[in-house]
Amino acid sequence: MNNLNTTIDKIAMSEFGIHYYQLGDNEQQWCHDEMVNNKEWLKKDWEKPLWSMADKWKAGLPIYKTYINE
């Protein structure tokens, strides 16, 4: 079974409109190179600016910035 929820599959879907396992060898290599060399694909989901406060809360991430008194 092919995992359809991976970074490399997301790249294939966004660039070619089909899943990674359906691509030919050249396209798969292109996706791999894009994943390794493009820092945008390496960002974790919660680092992307479109996460709302509710999404962060559901994921167990801090909602508010905490400040440490020095």
C-alpha positions in Angstrom: 0.0 0.0 0.0 1.3 3.4 -0.9 1.3 6.1 1.7 -0.6 9.0 0.2 0.0 11.4 3.1 3.7 12.1 2.7 5.6 15.2 1.7 6.8 13.6 -1.5 3.3 12.6 -2.4 2.1 16.2 -1.7 4.7 17.5 -4.0 3.6 15.1 -6.8 0.0 16.1 -6.3 0.7 19.8 -6.4 3.1 19.7 -9.4 1.7 16.8 -11.5 -1.8 16.3 -10.2 -1.2 12.5 -9.6 0.2 10.5 -6.7 3.9 9.8 -6.4 3.6 6.1 -7.1 1.9 6.8 -10.4 4.8 8.9 -11.7 7.6 7.7 -14.0 11.2 7.5 -12.8 12.2 11.0 -14.0 9.2 12.7 -12.3 9.9 10.8 -9.1 13.5 11.9 -9.1 12.3 15.5 -9.8 9.9 15.3 -6.7 12.7 13.9 -4.6 15.1 16.8 -5.7 12.3 19.3 -5.0 11.7 17.9 -1.5 15.4 18.0 -0.6 16.3 21.3 -2.1 13.2 23.5 -1.6 13.0 24.5 2.1 9.3 25.4 1.7 8.5 21.6 1.6 10.6 20.9 4.6 8.6 23.2 6.9 6.5 21.5 9.5 2.8 22.1 9.1 2.5 24.3 12.2 5.3 26.6 10.9 3.1 27.6 8.0 1.2 30.9 8.6 -2.2 29.6 7.8 -2.7 27.6 11.0 -5.5 29.2 13.2 -5.5 29.2 16.9 -8.0 26.4 17.0 -5.8 24.2 14.7 -2.8 24.8 17.0 -4.9 23.9 20.0 -6.1 20.7 18.4 -2.6 19.7 17.6 -1.4 20.4 21.2 0.8 23.3 20.2 1.1 26.5 22.3 -1.5 29.1 21.3 -0.1 32.1 23.0 3.5 33.3 23.1 4.9 33.0 26.6 7.4 35.4 28.0 10.0 34.7 30.6 10.8 37.4 33.1 14.5 37.9 33.4 
